[in-house]
């Protein structure tokens, strides 16, 4: 289980996250929802060791990881797909995927895992696409590539930051379908998203972050029926 307890984070003298707590259990798909500036990305960065916590702790299977550096956290099985596309543009699609083979198990499972990610993301699976420079892919294809690359590392937990941001509606649907299928394979996913309507349809549970504080939590169906969520996020 990935647990965040009373996490506080900030930049300079500005506190952004105020004693936030949440958990991601084995096999769960959990979302963190909120508007721009709520602190969602800051929270993920703190979990991944990219920002030092001001207080609180992050636990992985009961062991603290909040004082570890990012490479050590990654080596424990956390894969993070940041908000902005992070492909290596001068490398091919295949080379980008192979960069994630950072363990003996991942190397041994390369062919099987690659078949799985190609099945999830057929838009980047053709021989022509695999030889293409990643920087020449469309925005949607680059987003698929960074998620596929994360899966190549055989993550114990997958953290996705705004995966649908800036994508055309048809690609958003494809992406959410892929997320559902990844979840069905048993990979725990922590999803940060602004597309609240689609998110609440697929998650087990969700937390709502406002001004750096958790203000609501519940199942996807419970939250979708709450007046606060319907008015503020679903426009109903």
Secondary structure by P-SEA (a helix, b strand, c coil): cbbbcbbbbbcccccccccccccccccbbbbbbbcccccaaaaaaaaacccccccccccccccccccccaaaaaaabbbbbcccccccccccaaaaaacccccaaaaaaaaaaaaaaaaaccccccccccccccccccaaaaaaaaaaaaaaacccbbbbccccccccaaaaaaaaaaaaaaaaabbbbbccccaaaaaaacccbbbbbccccccccccaaaaaacaaaaaccccc
